[in-house]
Amino acid sequence: MAEILSAAVVLFFRIVEILILLRIIISWIPFRRENRFIIFIYTVTEPILSPIRNLIARSAFGKNLMFDFSPILAYLLLGFLEYVFILIIDRL
């Protein structure tokens, strides 16, 4: 049971990471934003990236940044959360 749950957690985090990567790539390419797939990607990733972006903007480091570091920090945070969840599942 724990193995199946661990695999599901890993799969979930990989899908979220892939969606964030797709969002980064989409932001570089001029696509029409009315596309349903693009709307889906933004809808899924915005609740993850927006709070991180707001924290960066409030910090002294993020006042005049021209590059969005929120996906990088999201990857780090997601990796940490995945590790914690896997540890919790293994102890069950």
Kinemage of the C-alpha trace (Angstrom):
@kinemage 1
@onewidth
@group {chain A} dominant
@subgroup {mainchain}
@vectorlist {calphas} color= white
{ca met a 1} P 0.000 0.000 0.000
{ca ala a 2} L 2.782 2.430 0.894
{ca glu a 3} L 4.540 1.739 -2.414
{ca ile a 4} L 1.435 2.600 -4.417
{ca leu a 5} L 0.878 5.761 -2.402
{ca ser a 6} L 4.534 6.764 -2.813
{ca ala a 7} L 4.304 6.218 -6.575
{ca ala a 8} L 1.139 8.338 -6.708
{ca val a 9} L 2.825 11.169 -4.786
{ca val a 10} L 5.859 11.073 -7.085
{ca leu a 11} L 3.626 11.044 -10.172
{ca phe a 12} L 1.596 13.988 -8.882
{ca phe a 13} L 4.695 16.096 -8.249
{ca arg a 14} L 6.204 15.185 -11.641
{ca ile a 15} L 3.015 16.279 -13.408
{ca val a 16} L 2.987 19.597 -11.551
{ca glu a 17} L 6.678 20.147 -12.347
{ca ile a 18} L 6.070 19.399 -16.036
{ca leu a 19} L 3.163 21.852 -16.093
{ca ile a 20} L 5.379 24.552 -14.568
{ca leu a 21} L 8.045 23.815 -17.183
{ca leu a 22} L 5.434 24.054 -19.944
{ca arg a 23} L 4.292 27.382 -18.542
{ca ile a 24} L 7.872 28.677 -18.670
{ca ile a 25} L 8.236 27.582 -22.293
{ca ile a 26} L 4.834 29.016 -23.219
{ca ser a 27} L 5.813 32.374 -21.717
{ca trp a 28} L 8.742 32.573 -24.174
{ca ile a 29} L 6.697 31.705 -27.267
{ca pro a 30} L 3.957 34.016 -28.535
{ca phe a 31} L 0.914 31.730 -28.320
{ca arg a 32} L -2.683 32.831 -28.280
{ca arg a 33} L -3.735 32.852 -24.644
{ca glu a 34} L -7.297 31.744 -25.489
{ca asn a 35} L -6.127 28.177 -26.118
{ca arg a 36} L -7.810 25.771 -23.670
{ca phe a 37} L -4.585 23.899 -22.950
{ca ile a 38} L -2.750 27.128 -22.117
{ca ile a 39} L -5.633 28.267 -19.916
{ca phe a 40} L -5.492 24.889 -18.129
{ca ile a 41} L -1.735 25.215 -17.540
{ca tyr a 42} L -2.114 28.735 -16.135
{ca thr a 43} L -5.077 27.678 -13.982
{ca val a 44} L -3.148 24.783 -12.434
{ca thr a 45} L 0.189 26.547 -11.934
{ca glu a 46} L -0.930 30.025 -10.863
{ca pro a 47} L -1.974 28.965 -7.318
{ca ile a 48} L 1.568 27.626 -6.852
{ca leu a 49} L 3.524 30.448 -8.488
{ca ser a 50} L 1.486 33.470 -7.388
{ca pro a 51} L 2.198 33.257 -3.621
{ca ile a 52} L 5.886 32.701 -4.309
{ca arg a 53} L 5.927 35.635 -6.726
{ca asn a 54} L 4.256 37.836 -4.097
{ca leu a 55} L 6.806 36.828 -1.446
{ca ile a 56} L 9.653 37.647 -3.808
{ca ala a 57} L 8.100 41.018 -4.698
{ca arg a 58} L 7.796 41.954 -1.010
{ca ser a 59} L 11.400 41.082 -0.233
{ca ala a 60} L 14.285 43.505 -0.607
{ca phe a 61} L 15.773 41.130 -3.164
{ca gly a 62} L 12.775 41.167 -5.485
{ca lys a 63} L 11.905 44.822 -5.839
{ca asn a 64} L 13.500 45.455 -9.236
{ca leu a 65} L 13.908 41.992 -10.715
{ca met a 66} L 13.357 41.591 -14.417
{ca phe a 67} L 13.443 37.787 -14.241
{ca asp a 68} L 10.726 35.725 -12.568
{ca phe a 69} L 12.393 33.431 -10.040
{ca ser a 70} L 9.113 31.952 -8.794
{ca pro a 71} L 9.320 28.775 -10.947
{ca ile a 72} L 12.805 28.045 -9.603
{ca leu a 73} L 11.660 28.462 -6.015
{ca ala a 74} L 8.524 26.436 -6.789
{ca tyr a 75} L 10.697 23.548 -8.013
{ca leu a 76} L 12.706 23.681 -4.796
{ca leu a 77} L 9.587 23.854 -2.641
{ca leu a 78} L 7.878 21.031 -4.548
{ca gly a 79} L 10.980 18.863 -4.214
{ca phe a 80} L 11.070 19.470 -0.470
{ca leu a 81} L 7.349 18.735 -0.078
{ca glu a 82} L 7.681 15.556 -2.119
{ca tyr a 83} L 10.550 14.418 0.110
{ca val a 84} L 8.520 15.129 3.264
{ca phe a 85} L 5.462 13.288 1.941
{ca ile a 86} L 7.535 10.271 0.943
{ca leu a 87} L 9.111 10.188 4.425
{ca ile a 88} L 5.675 10.332 6.038
{ca ile a 89} L 4.349 7.566 3.796
{ca asp a 90} L 7.367 5.354 4.506
{ca arg a 91} L 6.763 5.642 8.257
{ca leu a 92} L 3.164 4.431 7.967
